Amino acid sequence: MNRCRRGLRRTAARREREEPLDALAPGGTGAGELDVAAAASDRRALEQAFERLSADQRTLLVLHYLEGRPVTAVAAVLRVPEGTAASRLFAARRSLERELEREGAR
């Protein structure tokens, strides 16, 4: 769990150093540039929604979706029963969906 939290902190620090995609897009209004702008907007919305989740929810999502661990491995890392890990993962996904909906309403 601490390893995941360290990874989240590193990701946040790296994100602060990254150039925004808007700054990299060339001038003009071509279709490819609109795709880049839409992707950047989607990414920002996802990042903001993800940051509003609790640390435990973010840990679950990182372990399962970013590191690709199965629910059994997530349960072992968190030292909880597999059913508990699965239900918490489900709740974390639902929370992220709600946050993304809120972000889209803005």
Rosetta constraint file for C-alpha pairs under 8 A:
AtomPair CA 1 CA 5 HARMONIC 6.34 0.50
AtomPair CA 1 CA 59 HARMONIC 6.87 0.50
AtomPair CA 1 CA 77 HARMONIC 6.77 0.50
AtomPair CA 1 CA 78 HARMONIC 6.48 0.50
AtomPair CA 2 CA 6 HARMONIC 6.13 0.50
AtomPair CA 3 CA 7 HARMONIC 6.21 0.50
AtomPair CA 4 CA 8 HARMONIC 6.19 0.50
AtomPair CA 4 CA 59 HARMONIC 5.94 0.50
AtomPair CA 4 CA 62 HARMONIC 7.16 0.50
AtomPair CA 4 CA 63 HARMONIC 7.20 0.50
AtomPair CA 5 CA 9 HARMONIC 6.26 0.50
AtomPair CA 5 CA 55 HARMONIC 7.66 0.50
AtomPair CA 5 CA 59 HARMONIC 6.76 0.50
AtomPair CA 6 CA 10 HARMONIC 6.18 0.50
AtomPair CA 7 CA 11 HARMONIC 6.10 0.50
AtomPair CA 8 CA 12 HARMONIC 6.16 0.50
AtomPair CA 9 CA 13 HARMONIC 6.19 0.50
AtomPair CA 10 CA 14 HARMONIC 6.05 0.50
AtomPair CA 11 CA 15 HARMONIC 6.02 0.50
AtomPair CA 12 CA 16 HARMONIC 6.48 0.50
AtomPair CA 13 CA 17 HARMONIC 6.82 0.50
AtomPair CA 14 CA 18 HARMONIC 6.41 0.50
AtomPair CA 19 CA 23 HARMONIC 6.91 0.50
AtomPair CA 19 CA 24 HARMONIC 7.57 0.50
AtomPair CA 20 CA 24 HARMONIC 7.08 0.50
AtomPair CA 20 CA 40 HARMONIC 7.92 0.50
AtomPair CA 21 CA 25 HARMONIC 6.53 0.50
AtomPair CA 21 CA 36 HARMONIC 7.24 0.50
AtomPair CA 21 CA 37 HARMONIC 7.35 0.50
AtomPair CA 21 CA 40 HARMONIC 6.10 0.50
AtomPair CA 22 CA 36 HARMONIC 7.76 0.50
AtomPair CA 22 CA 37 HARMONIC 6.43 0.50
AtomPair CA 22 CA 40 HARMONIC 7.32 0.50
AtomPair CA 25 CA 33 HARMONIC 6.42 0.50
AtomPair CA 25 CA 36 HARMONIC 7.42 0.50
AtomPair CA 26 CA 33 HARMONIC 7.58 0.50
AtomPair CA 28 CA 33 HARMONIC 7.82 0.50
AtomPair CA 29 CA 33 HARMONIC 6.17 0.50
AtomPair CA 29 CA 34 HARMONIC 6.83 0.50
AtomPair CA 30 CA 34 HARMONIC 6.57 0.50
AtomPair CA 31 CA 35 HARMONIC 6.40 0.50
AtomPair CA 32 CA 36 HARMONIC 6.35 0.50
AtomPair CA 33 CA 37 HARMONIC 6.17 0.50
AtomPair CA 34 CA 38 HARMONIC 6.05 0.50
AtomPair CA 35 CA 39 HARMONIC 6.02 0.50
AtomPair CA 36 CA 40 HARMONIC 6.10 0.50
AtomPair CA 37 CA 41 HARMONIC 6.14 0.50
AtomPair CA 38 CA 42 HARMONIC 6.10 0.50
AtomPair CA 39 CA 43 HARMONIC 6.05 0.50
AtomPair CA 40 CA 44 HARMONIC 6.18 0.50
AtomPair CA 41 CA 45 HARMONIC 6.21 0.50
AtomPair CA 42 CA 46 HARMONIC 6.15 0.50
AtomPair CA 43 CA 47 HARMONIC 6.08 0.50
AtomPair CA 44 CA 48 HARMONIC 6.08 0.50
AtomPair CA 45 CA 49 HARMONIC 6.09 0.50
AtomPair CA 45 CA 100 HARMONIC 6.78 0.50
AtomPair CA 45 CA 103 HARMONIC 6.06 0.50
AtomPair CA 45 CA 104 HARMONIC 7.55 0.50
AtomPair CA 46 CA 50 HARMONIC 5.93 0.50
AtomPair CA 46 CA 100 HARMONIC 6.54 0.50
AtomPair CA 47 CA 51 HARMONIC 6.11 0.50
AtomPair CA 48 CA 52 HARMONIC 6.52 0.50
AtomPair CA 48 CA 103 HARMONIC 7.85 0.50
AtomPair CA 49 CA 53 HARMONIC 6.98 0.50
AtomPair CA 49 CA 96 HARMONIC 6.35 0.50
AtomPair CA 49 CA 99 HARMONIC 4.99 0.50
AtomPair CA 49 CA 100 HARMONIC 5.58 0.50
AtomPair CA 49 CA 103 HARMONIC 6.80 0.50
AtomPair CA 50 CA 58 HARMONIC 6.95 0.50
AtomPair CA 50 CA 96 HARMONIC 6.42 0.50
AtomPair CA 50 CA 99 HARMONIC 7.73 0.50
AtomPair CA 51 CA 58 HARMONIC 7.96 0.50
AtomPair CA 52 CA 99 HARMONIC 7.48 0.50
AtomPair CA 53 CA 57 HARMONIC 6.07 0.50
AtomPair CA 53 CA 58 HARMONIC 6.25 0.50
AtomPair CA 53 CA 92 HARMONIC 7.82 0.50
AtomPair CA 53 CA 95 HARMONIC 7.15 0.50
AtomPair CA 53 CA 96 HARMONIC 7.01 0.50
AtomPair CA 54 CA 58 HARMONIC 6.26 0.50
AtomPair CA 55 CA 59 HARMONIC 6.06 0.50
AtomPair CA 56 CA 60 HARMONIC 6.30 0.50
AtomPair CA 57 CA 61 HARMONIC 6.32 0.50
AtomPair CA 57 CA 88 HARMONIC 7.53 0.50
AtomPair CA 57 CA 89 HARMONIC 7.29 0.50
AtomPair CA 57 CA 92 HARMONIC 5.06 0.50
AtomPair CA 58 CA 62 HARMONIC 6.06 0.50
AtomPair CA 58 CA 92 HARMONIC 7.53 0.50
AtomPair CA 59 CA 63 HARMONIC 6.07 0.50
AtomPair CA 60 CA 64 HARMONIC 6.17 0.50
AtomPair CA 60 CA 74 HARMONIC 7.23 0.50
AtomPair CA 60 CA 88 HARMONIC 7.68 0.50
AtomPair CA 60 CA 89 HARMONIC 6.00 0.50
AtomPair CA 60 CA 92 HARMONIC 7.37 0.50
AtomPair CA 61 CA 65 HARMONIC 5.60 0.50
AtomPair CA 61 CA 66 HARMONIC 7.18 0.50
AtomPair CA 61 CA 89 HARMONIC 6.82 0.50
AtomPair CA 61 CA 92 HARMONIC 7.05 0.50
AtomPair CA 61 CA 93 HARMONIC 7.51 0.50
AtomPair CA 62 CA 66 HARMONIC 4.84 0.50
AtomPair CA 62 CA 67 HARMONIC 6.22 0.50
AtomPair CA 63 CA 67 HARMONIC 5.10 0.50
AtomPair CA 63 CA 68 HARMONIC 6.57 0.50
AtomPair CA 63 CA 69 HARMONIC 5.89 0.50
AtomPair CA 63 CA 74 HARMONIC 6.38 0.50
AtomPair CA 64 CA 68 HARMONIC 4.99 0.50
AtomPair CA 64 CA 69 HARMONIC 4.76 0.50
AtomPair CA 64 CA 70 HARMONIC 6.18 0.50
AtomPair CA 64 CA 71 HARMONIC 6.88 0.50
AtomPair CA 64 CA 74 HARMONIC 6.76 0.50
AtomPair CA 65 CA 69 HARMONIC 7.23 0.50
AtomPair CA 69 CA 73 HARMONIC 5.85 0.50
AtomPair CA 69 CA 74 HARMONIC 6.32 0.50
AtomPair CA 70 CA 74 HARMONIC 6.35 0.50
AtomPair CA 71 CA 75 HARMONIC 6.05 0.50
AtomPair CA 71 CA 82 HARMONIC 6.60 0.50
AtomPair CA 71 CA 85 HARMONIC 6.58 0.50
AtomPair CA 71 CA 86 HARMONIC 6.23 0.50
AtomPair CA 72 CA 76 HARMONIC 6.32 0.50
AtomPair CA 72 CA 82 HARMONIC 5.63 0.50
AtomPair CA 72 CA 85 HARMONIC 7.97 0.50
AtomPair CA 73 CA 77 HARMONIC 6.22 0.50
AtomPair CA 74 CA 78 HARMONIC 6.19 0.50
AtomPair CA 74 CA 82 HARMONIC 7.98 0.50
AtomPair CA 74 CA 85 HARMONIC 6.76 0.50
AtomPair CA 75 CA 79 HARMONIC 5.67 0.50
AtomPair CA 75 CA 80 HARMONIC 5.16 0.50
AtomPair CA 75 CA 81 HARMONIC 5.92 0.50
AtomPair CA 75 CA 82 HARMONIC 5.13 0.50
AtomPair CA 75 CA 84 HARMONIC 7.63 0.50
AtomPair CA 75 CA 85 HARMONIC 5.24 0.50
AtomPair CA 76 CA 80 HARMONIC 6.60 0.50
AtomPair CA 76 CA 81 HARMONIC 7.82 0.50
AtomPair CA 76 CA 82 HARMONIC 7.88 0.50
AtomPair CA 78 CA 85 HARMONIC 7.93 0.50
AtomPair CA 80 CA 84 HARMONIC 6.31 0.50
AtomPair CA 80 CA 85 HARMONIC 6.48 0.50
AtomPair CA 81 CA 85 HARMONIC 6.42 0.50
AtomPair CA 82 CA 86 HARMONIC 6.17 0.50
AtomPair CA 83 CA 87 HARMONIC 6.14 0.50
AtomPair CA 84 CA 88 HARMONIC 6.06 0.50
AtomPair CA 85 CA 89 HARMONIC 6.01 0.50
AtomPair CA 86 CA 90 HARMONIC 6.18 0.50
AtomPair CA 87 CA 91 HARMONIC 6.21 0.50
AtomPair CA 88 CA 92 HARMONIC 6.05 0.50
AtomPair CA 89 CA 93 HARMONIC 6.19 0.50
AtomPair CA 90 CA 94 HARMONIC 6.29 0.50
AtomPair CA 91 CA 95 HARMONIC 6.11 0.50
AtomPair CA 92 CA 96 HARMONIC 6.18 0.50
AtomPair CA 93 CA 97 HARMONIC 6.20 0.50
AtomPair CA 94 CA 98 HARMONIC 6.23 0.50
AtomPair CA 95 CA 99 HARMONIC 6.18 0.50
AtomPair CA 96 CA 100 HARMONIC 6.08 0.50
AtomPair CA 97 CA 101 HARMONIC 6.21 0.50
AtomPair CA 98 CA 102 HARMONIC 6.23 0.50
AtomPair CA 99 CA 103 HARMONIC 6.07 0.50
AtomPair CA 100 CA 104 HARMONIC 6.12 0.50
AtomPair CA 101 CA 105 HARMONIC 6.27 0.50
AtomPair CA 102 CA 106 HARMONIC 6.71 0.50
